[in-house]
């Protein structure tokens, strides 16, 4: 139900989102779990979704996961 509400809102604003991204983002939002991704472009359209991106570049190995540095994408987001 929440995904359909978000999709309708995005369509009204002319900001469509791929259905898989919509479902992933909606699940994170409903469960109040931050979404960790490098692809902020689509997910930032989902209101009240917390998004984190890895600092720096490169792959994340499972053994290094707990040592990886994360940042809230809004820390460096450009003002609209």
C-alpha positions as CSV (number, residue, x, y, z in Angstrom):
1,X,0.0,0.0,0.0
2,X,2.8,2.4,0.9
3,X,4.6,1.7,-2.4
4,X,1.5,2.6,-4.4
5,X,1.1,5.9,-2.5
6,X,4.7,6.8,-3.1
7,X,4.5,5.9,-6.8
8,X,1.3,8.0,-7.2
9,X,3.0,11.0,-5.5
10,X,6.1,10.6,-7.6
11,X,4.0,10.5,-10.8
12,X,2.2,13.6,-9.8
13,X,5.5,15.4,-9.5
14,X,6.8,13.9,-12.7
15,X,9.5,11.9,-10.9
16,X,9.1,8.3,-11.9
17,X,11.2,5.6,-10.2
18,X,12.0,2.0,-11.3
19,X,9.6,-0.4,-9.6
20,X,12.4,-2.5,-8.0
21,X,14.0,0.7,-6.5
22,X,10.5,1.7,-5.3
23,X,10.0,-1.6,-3.5
24,X,13.5,-1.6,-2.0
25,X,13.2,2.0,-0.8
26,X,9.7,1.4,0.6
27,X,10.7,-1.7,2.5
28,X,13.6,0.3,4.1
29,X,11.3,3.2,4.9
30,X,8.5,1.1,6.5
31,X,11.0,-0.8,8.6
32,X,12.8,2.4,9.6
33,X,16.1,0.9,8.4
34,X,18.6,3.1,6.6
35,X,19.2,2.1,2.9
36,X,22.9,1.7,2.1
37,X,23.6,2.5,-1.6
38,X,25.8,4.3,-4.0
39,X,22.7,5.0,-6.2
40,X,21.2,8.0,-4.3
41,X,19.7,9.5,-7.4
42,X,16.5,7.5,-7.4
43,X,16.1,6.7,-3.7
44,X,16.3,10.4,-2.6
45,X,12.9,10.9,-4.2
46,X,11.3,8.7,-1.6
47,X,10.2,11.0,1.3
48,X,11.4,10.2,4.8
49,X,13.8,7.4,3.6
50,X,17.2,7.5,5.4
51,X,20.0,6.9,2.9
52,X,23.6,6.1,3.6
53,X,26.5,5.9,1.1
54,X,30.0,4.5,1.7
55,X,32.8,7.1,2.0
56,X,35.4,6.8,-0.6
57,X,35.4,4.3,-3.4
58,X,36.1,0.6,-4.0
59,X,34.3,-2.6,-3.1
60,X,33.2,-3.5,0.3
61,X,34.4,-6.9,1.4
62,X,32.3,-8.8,4.0
63,X,35.3,-9.0,6.3
64,X,35.7,-5.2,6.3
65,X,32.0,-4.4,6.6
66,X,32.2,-3.5,10.3
67,X,35.2,-1.2,9.7
68,X,33.7,0.6,6.7
69,X,32.9,4.3,7.1
70,X,29.4,5.4,6.2
71,X,27.9,8.9,5.7
72,X,24.4,10.2,5.5
73,X,24.2,11.4,1.9
74,X,22.6,14.6,3.1
75,X,25.9,15.7,4.7
76,X,27.2,16.6,1.3
77,X,24.1,17.0,-0.7
78,X,23.9,20.2,-2.7
79,X,21.1,22.6,-1.6
80,X,18.2,22.8,-4.0
